[in-house]
């Protein structure tokens, strides 16, 4: 995402070697466990030391780390193929926030409730990440680091962050009049998962919900219609450029960072880019929760990664794997990932940590937005329905279909894919 991609060869491979094996025991009769994860970017030493501390505290375990492709879709495909085939050559895996329900329903990840009771997670972790890993009162993964959608604004062009959608429109018009040629509000409008995040943020901002009480994915609702009309209206009224329908995160960031837009919806990673030496907007950017219809702070889409245990491995390896997850999601590990890799902690208490507030004040400032972060629909069918959502949302935002028609089509297809009955006619 625009970061300096310094290639780290499997951060921590030196801890346990890079051998791949399904054997139960390692050297010296120790229990061998394999940790599959996507590399973090940065100096590998702090993470290596974090893993080494686990080995020192667990001398009966031989830890092997193996890197995955950094592309989320490739990592998902790897786990889908491996877990479906009953693979036992890895023990701990990283899972995107939307994968956990899918993997849990299929029986591919272990129930971790005994080691990580849901009630304890709710006391110690941010609410959004817990909602994404606890299903039917059982824990299937533990949050590792989190992300959230936020609003960026030019402090030299607007008086403050807008609280309502109407203020966003008004501030945008005023800034565009003050700085002719500048674009207004840029966001992720391309037909991909980033668009779905933007649409759900608008649905929540108009008072809507993702799921009904019975777990049904809700689409044919008035808040959803208003959300799609609002996003399309930004383009139709010239407050967002027509090209936003082709924007992902990086296209939005480049336009905003080059000083060519007033507002931007994006993830926190864009902050360091905006404040980098040589950035045209350095010192001229603010960050805030997304606006809403009624002016209360908005709900950004939850992103991030969780740690889970392969359900196919032996009980001994499961126990060692659970201890590794406990170690990697501890307050100290949260601090290491925040200070050295700018990964937002899922533990609430870390946002009041003196060292974090001093060395990473931007991360500490995200507390309000992260507390209010919401996951996309928590359903085991999410990856199945994602293409439907992206297609119909895109058609509505681009003006190819009315919001009503797009939502009707989406609801019918999603209900079919999830086995739900359509709502009865009133």
C-alpha positions as CSV (number, residue, x, y, z in Angstrom):
1,X,0.0,0.0,0.0
2,X,2.6,2.5,-1.0
3,X,4.9,1.6,1.8
4,X,8.6,1.1,1.2
5,X,8.5,-2.6,0.4
6,X,11.8,-3.8,2.0
7,X,11.6,-7.5,1.4
8,X,11.9,-9.4,4.6
9,X,12.7,-13.0,4.0
10,X,10.0,-14.7,6.2
11,X,10.5,-12.5,9.2
12,X,11.8,-14.9,11.8
13,X,12.7,-17.8,9.6
14,X,16.0,-18.0,11.6
15,X,14.0,-18.7,14.8
16,X,13.1,-22.3,13.8
17,X,14.5,-22.8,10.3
18,X,12.4,-22.9,7.1
19,X,11.8,-26.6,6.8
20,X,8.4,-27.7,5.9
21,X,7.3,-30.9,7.5
22,X,4.1,-32.7,8.8
23,X,6.1,-34.7,11.4
24,X,4.8,-34.5,14.9
25,X,8.2,-34.1,16.5
26,X,11.2,-31.9,15.8
27,X,14.8,-32.2,16.9
28,X,15.4,-33.5,20.3
29,X,11.9,-34.9,20.6
30,X,10.3,-31.5,20.7
31,X,6.8,-30.8,19.4
32,X,7.2,-29.1,16.0
33,X,4.7,-26.4,15.1
34,X,4.6,-24.3,11.9
35,X,3.4,-20.7,11.8
36,X,2.1,-19.6,8.4
37,X,1.8,-15.8,8.0
38,X,2.2,-12.9,5.6
39,X,5.5,-11.0,6.2
40,X,5.5,-7.8,8.1
41,X,7.5,-5.0,6.5
42,X,10.3,-3.4,8.4
43,X,13.3,-4.5,10.5
44,X,12.9,-8.2,11.2
45,X,14.8,-8.2,14.4
46,X,12.0,-7.2,16.9
47,X,9.7,-9.8,15.5
48,X,12.4,-12.5,15.5
49,X,13.1,-11.7,19.1
50,X,9.3,-12.0,19.9
51,X,9.3,-15.5,18.4
52,X,12.5,-16.4,20.1
53,X,11.0,-15.5,23.5
54,X,8.2,-18.0,22.8
55,X,10.8,-20.7,22.2
56,X,12.7,-19.9,25.3
57,X,9.5,-20.0,27.4
58,X,8.5,-23.3,25.7
59,X,11.6,-25.5,25.4
60,X,9.5,-28.5,24.5
61,X,8.5,-26.8,21.2
62,X,10.4,-26.3,18.0
63,X,8.9,-23.3,16.1
64,X,9.1,-23.0,12.3
65,X,7.8,-20.0,10.5
66,X,6.9,-19.9,6.8
67,X,5.9,-16.9,4.8
68,X,2.9,-16.6,2.6
69,X,2.3,-14.3,-0.4
70,X,1.5,-10.8,0.7
71,X,-1.6,-10.7,-1.5
72,X,-4.7,-11.5,0.5
73,X,-6.5,-13.4,-2.3
74,X,-3.5,-15.6,-2.8
75,X,-3.2,-16.3,0.9
76,X,-6.9,-17.2,1.1
77,X,-6.6,-19.5,-1.9
78,X,-3.6,-21.3,-0.2
79,X,-5.5,-21.9,3.0
80,X,-8.7,-22.8,1.2
81,X,-6.9,-25.5,-0.8
82,X,-4.8,-26.7,2.1
83,X,-7.4,-26.8,4.8
84,X,-10.1,-28.4,2.5
85,X,-7.6,-31.1,1.8
86,X,-6.9,-31.8,5.5
87,X,-3.4,-30.5,5.4
88,X,-1.4,-30.9,8.7
89,X,1.9,-29.3,7.7
90,X,1.1,-26.0,9.5
91,X,-0.5,-25.3,12.9
92,X,-1.0,-21.5,13.3
93,X,-2.4,-19.4,10.4
94,X,-3.3,-15.8,9.9
95,X,-6.8,-15.1,8.7
96,X,-8.4,-12.0,7.3
97,X,-11.3,-10.6,9.3
98,X,-13.8,-12.0,6.8
99,X,-12.3,-15.5,6.6
100,X,-12.9,-16.7,10.1
101,X,-16.7,-17.5,9.8
102,X,-16.0,-19.4,6.6
103,X,-13.2,-21.5,8.1
104,X,-15.1,-22.1,11.3
105,X,-18.3,-23.3,9.6
106,X,-16.2,-25.7,7.5
107,X,-14.5,-27.1,10.6
108,X,-11.1,-26.1,9.4
109,X,-10.0,-24.0,12.4
110,X,-10.1,-25.2,16.0
111,X,-12.4,-24.0,18.7
112,X,-10.2,-21.9,21.0
113,X,-12.9,-21.1,23.6
114,X,-11.1,-23.0,26.4
115,X,-7.9,-21.0,26.1
116,X,-9.6,-17.7,25.0
117,X,-13.1,-17.5,26.5
118,X,-15.3,-15.0,24.6
119,X,-16.1,-13.1,27.8
120,X,-12.4,-12.5,28.4
121,X,-11.9,-11.3,24.8
122,X,-14.8,-8.9,25.2
123,X,-13.1,-7.5,28.4
124,X,-9.7,-7.0,26.9
125,X,-10.1,-6.5,23.1
126,X,-11.8,-3.9,20.9
127,X,-15.4,-4.9,20.2
128,X,-15.3,-5.1,16.4
129,X,-12.5,-7.6,16.2
130,X,-14.2,-9.8,18.8
131,X,-17.4,-9.8,16.9
132,X,-15.5,-11.1,13.9
133,X,-13.9,-14.1,15.7
134,X,-16.7,-15.2,18.1
135,X,-19.5,-17.1,16.6
136,X,-22.4,-18.8,18.5
137,X,-20.6,-18.1,21.7
138,X,-17.4,-19.8,20.7
139,X,-14.0,-18.4,19.9
140,X,-12.4,-19.5,16.6
141,X,-9.5,-17.0,16.3
142,X,-7.8,-14.2,18.3
143,X,-7.3,-10.7,16.9
144,X,-3.6,-10.0,16.0
145,X,-3.8,-6.4,14.6
146,X,-6.6,-4.3,13.3
147,X,-7.4,-1.6,10.7
148,X,-10.3,0.8,10.2
149,X,-11.7,3.2,7.5
150,X,-11.2,6.9,8.4
151,X,-11.7,10.3,6.8
152,X,-8.7,12.5,5.8
153,X,-9.2,16.2,5.3
154,X,-7.2,19.2,4.3
155,X,-6.8,21.5,7.3
156,X,-5.9,24.4,5.1
157,X,-9.0,24.2,3.0
158,X,-11.8,23.3,5.5
159,X,-12.6,24.7,9.0
160,X,-12.8,21.2,10.6
161,X,-13.7,17.6,9.9
162,X,-17.3,17.3,8.7
163,X,-19.7,15.6,11.1
164,X,-22.6,15.1,8.8
165,X,-23.0,14.2,5.1
166,X,-24.5,17.6,4.5
167,X,-21.4,19.3,6.1
168,X,-19.2,17.1,3.9
169,X,-21.0,18.3,0.8
170,X,-21.0,22.0,1.9
171,X,-17.3,22.0,3.0
172,X,-16.4,20.3,-0.3
173,X,-18.2,22.9,-2.4
174,X,-16.7,25.8,-0.5
175,X,-13.1,24.3,-0.8
176,X,-13.5,23.7,-4.5
177,X,-14.7,27.3,-5.0
178,X,-11.7,28.5,-3.0
179,X,-9.2,26.4,-4.9
180,X,-10.3,26.1,-8.5
181,X,-9.3,22.8,-10.2
182,X,-9.1,20.8,-7.0
183,X,-11.2,17.7,-6.7
184,X,-13.5,17.1,-3.8
185,X,-13.9,13.8,-2.0
186,X,-12.0,10.7,-3.2
187,X,-12.7,7.2,-2.1
188,X,-12.7,3.6,-3.3
189,X,-15.3,3.2,-6.0
190,X,-13.9,0.5,-8.1
191,X,-15.7,-2.9,-8.3
192,X,-13.7,-4.7,-5.6
193,X,-13.8,-5.3,-1.8
194,X,-12.8,-1.7,-1.1
195,X,-16.1,-0.5,-2.6
196,X,-18.0,-2.9,-0.3
197,X,-16.2,-1.3,2.7
198,X,-17.2,2.2,1.6
199,X,-20.8,1.2,1.0
200,X,-21.2,-0.5,4.4
201,X,-19.8,2.6,6.1
202,X,-22.5,4.6,4.3
203,X,-25.2,2.1,5.3
204,X,-24.1,2.3,8.9
205,X,-23.9,6.1,8.7
206,X,-27.5,6.2,7.5
207,X,-28.7,4.1,10.5
208,X,-28.6,0.6,8.9
209,X,-27.3,-2.7,10.0
210,X,-25.4,-5.5,8.3
211,X,-27.4,-8.4,9.6
212,X,-30.9,-9.0,10.9
213,X,-31.6,-10.7,14.3
214,X,-31.8,-14.0,12.6
215,X,-28.4,-13.5,10.9
216,X,-29.8,-12.7,7.5
217,X,-27.7,-10.3,5.4
218,X,-29.9,-7.2,5.1
219,X,-29.8,-5.3,1.8
220,X,-33.3,-4.3,0.8
221,X,-33.5,-1.6,3.4
222,X,-34.1,2.2,3.4
223,X,-30.6,3.0,4.9
224,X,-29.0,0.9,2.2
225,X,-30.9,2.7,-0.5
226,X,-30.0,6.1,1.0
227,X,-26.3,5.0,1.2
228,X,-26.1,4.1,-2.4
229,X,-28.0,7.2,-3.5
230,X,-25.6,9.3,-1.4
231,X,-22.5,7.8,-2.9
232,X,-23.8,8.1,-6.5
233,X,-24.9,11.6,-5.7
234,X,-21.4,12.6,-4.8
235,X,-20.3,11.7,-8.3
236,X,-23.4,13.0,-10.1
237,X,-23.1,16.4,-8.3
238,X,-19.4,16.7,-9.1
239,X,-18.3,16.5,-5.5
240,X,-16.4,13.3,-6.2
241,X,-14.7,12.9,-9.6
242,X,-16.1,10.5,-12.2
243,X,-12.9,8.6,-12.1
244,X,-13.5,7.6,-8.5
245,X,-15.4,4.5,-9.9
246,X,-12.0,3.2,-11.0
247,X,-10.2,4.1,-7.7
248,X,-8.7,1.7,-5.2
249,X,-6.8,2.7,-2.0
250,X,-3.6,3.8,-3.9
251,X,-5.4,5.7,-6.6
252,X,-7.3,7.7,-3.9
253,X,-4.1,8.2,-1.9
254,X,-2.1,9.5,-4.8
255,X,-4.7,12.1,-5.8
256,X,-5.0,13.3,-2.2
257,X,-1.3,13.2,-1.4
258,X,-0.5,15.2,-4.5
259,X,-2.8,18.0,-3.1
260,X,-5.5,17.4,-5.7
261,X,-8.4,16.6,-3.4
262,X,-10.1,18.1,-0.3
263,X,-11.2,14.8,1.4
264,X,-10.3,11.2,1.3
265,X,-11.7,8.0,2.8
266,X,-8.8,5.5,3.3
267,X,-7.1,3.3,5.9
268,X,-4.6,4.6,8.4
269,X,-1.5,3.6,6.4
270,X,-2.0,6.7,4.2
271,X,-1.1,9.0,7.2
272,X,2.6,8.2,7.1
273,X,2.6,8.8,3.4
274,X,0.9,12.1,3.7
275,X,3.3,13.3,6.4
276,X,6.5,12.0,4.7
277,X,9.2,14.4,3.9
278,X,8.6,16.0,0.5
279,X,4.8,15.3,0.6
280,X,3.0,18.4,-0.8
281,X,0.4,18.1,2.0
282,X,2.7,17.5,4.9
283,X,1.4,19.4,7.9
284,X,-1.9,20.1,6.2
285,X,-3.9,17.0,6.9
286,X,-6.3,16.0,9.6
287,X,-7.9,12.6,10.3
288,X,-11.3,11.9,11.8
289,X,-14.1,9.4,12.0
290,X,-16.3,9.3,9.0
291,X,-19.4,11.5,8.9
292,X,-22.9,10.3,9.3
293,X,-26.4,11.4,8.5
294,X,-27.2,12.6,12.0
295,X,-23.7,13.8,13.0
296,X,-22.5,11.2,15.5
297,X,-19.1,9.8,14.8
298,X,-19.2,7.2,12.0
299,X,-18.4,3.5,11.9
300,X,-15.4,2.6,9.8
301,X,-15.1,-0.8,8.3
302,X,-13.0,-3.2,10.4
303,X,-9.9,-4.6,8.7
304,X,-7.0,-6.6,10.1
305,X,-5.7,-10.1,10.7
306,X,-6.5,-12.8,13.3
307,X,-4.6,-15.9,14.4
308,X,-6.2,-19.3,14.3
309,X,-5.3,-23.0,14.8
310,X,-5.5,-25.6,12.1
311,X,-8.2,-28.0,13.3
312,X,-6.6,-31.0,11.6
313,X,-3.4,-31.1,13.8
314,X,-2.9,-33.3,16.8
315,X,-4.0,-32.3,20.4
316,X,-0.4,-31.8,21.4
317,X,0.3,-29.4,18.5
318,X,-3.0,-27.6,19.2
319,X,-1.9,-26.9,22.7
320,X,1.5,-25.6,21.6
321,X,-0.2,-23.5,18.9
322,X,-2.6,-22.0,21.4
323,X,0.3,-21.0,23.6
324,X,1.9,-19.3,20.5
325,X,-1.2,-17.4,19.8
326,X,-1.4,-16.3,23.5
327,X,2.2,-15.1,23.2
328,X,1.7,-13.3,19.9
329,X,-1.5,-11.5,21.0
330,X,-0.2,-10.5,24.4
331,X,0.0,-6.8,25.5
332,X,3.8,-6.9,25.0
333,X,3.4,-8.4,21.5
334,X,0.8,-5.8,20.6
335,X,3.3,-3.1,21.7
336,X,6.1,-4.6,19.6
337,X,3.9,-4.7,16.4
338,X,2.7,-1.1,17.0
339,X,6.1,0.4,17.8
340,X,8.2,-1.4,15.1
341,X,5.6,-2.2,12.4
342,X,2.9,0.4,12.9
343,X,0.2,-2.3,13.3
344,X,-2.8,-1.1,15.3
345,X,-3.3,-3.1,18.5
346,X,-6.6,-5.0,19.0
347,X,-6.2,-4.7,22.8
348,X,-8.0,-1.6,24.1
349,X,-5.6,-0.9,27.0
350,X,-2.7,-0.4,24.6
351,X,-4.2,2.9,23.4
352,X,-3.5,4.4,26.8
353,X,0.0,2.9,27.0
354,X,2.5,5.7,27.8
355,X,5.2,4.4,25.4
356,X,2.8,3.9,22.6
357,X,1.3,7.4,23.1
358,X,4.8,8.9,23.0
359,X,6.4,7.0,20.2
360,X,3.3,6.3,18.0
361,X,0.8,9.1,18.8
362,X,-1.0,8.6,15.5
363,X,-1.9,5.0,16.4
364,X,-3.0,6.2,19.8
365,X,-5.3,8.8,18.2
366,X,-7.2,6.0,16.3
367,X,-8.7,4.7,19.5
368,X,-12.2,6.3,19.0
369,X,-12.4,5.1,15.4
370,X,-11.3,1.6,16.3
371,X,-13.7,1.3,19.1
372,X,-16.5,2.1,16.7
373,X,-15.1,-0.1,13.9
374,X,-17.6,-2.7,12.5
375,X,-17.0,-5.9,10.6
376,X,-18.6,-6.5,7.3
377,X,-21.5,-9.1,7.6
378,X,-20.2,-11.8,9.8
379,X,-21.3,-14.9,7.9
380,X,-19.7,-18.1,6.7
381,X,-20.9,-17.2,3.2
382,X,-19.2,-13.9,3.0
383,X,-16.6,-14.9,0.4
384,X,-19.4,-16.5,-1.6
385,X,-21.6,-13.4,-1.6
386,X,-18.7,-10.8,-2.0
387,X,-18.9,-10.9,-5.8
388,X,-22.6,-10.2,-5.8
389,X,-22.2,-7.2,-3.4
390,X,-19.4,-5.7,-5.4
391,X,-21.2,-6.1,-8.7
392,X,-24.5,-4.6,-7.6
393,X,-23.0,-1.9,-5.4
394,X,-20.8,-0.9,-8.4
395,X,-23.8,-0.7,-10.7
396,X,-25.6,1.6,-8.3
397,X,-22.7,3.9,-7.6
398,X,-21.9,4.3,-11.3
399,X,-25.6,5.0,-12.1
400,X,-26.1,1.9,-14.2
401,X,-28.9,0.8,-12.0
402,X,-31.0,2.6,-9.4
403,X,-30.2,1.8,-5.7
404,X,-33.6,0.1,-5.4
405,X,-33.0,-2.2,-8.4
406,X,-29.4,-3.0,-7.4
407,X,-30.5,-3.9,-3.8
408,X,-33.4,-6.0,-4.9
409,X,-31.1,-8.0,-7.2
410,X,-28.4,-8.3,-4.5
411,X,-30.9,-9.4,-1.9
412,X,-32.4,-12.1,-4.1
413,X,-29.0,-13.5,-5.1
414,X,-27.6,-13.3,-1.5
415,X,-30.7,-15.0,-0.1
416,X,-30.3,-17.8,-2.7
417,X,-26.6,-18.3,-1.9
418,X,-27.1,-18.3,1.9
419,X,-30.2,-20.4,1.8
420,X,-32.4,-17.7,3.3
421,X,-36.0,-17.2,2.3
422,X,-36.9,-13.8,0.8
423,X,-38.8,-11.3,3.0
424,X,-42.6,-11.8,2.7
425,X,-44.6,-9.2,0.9
426,X,-46.4,-6.8,3.1
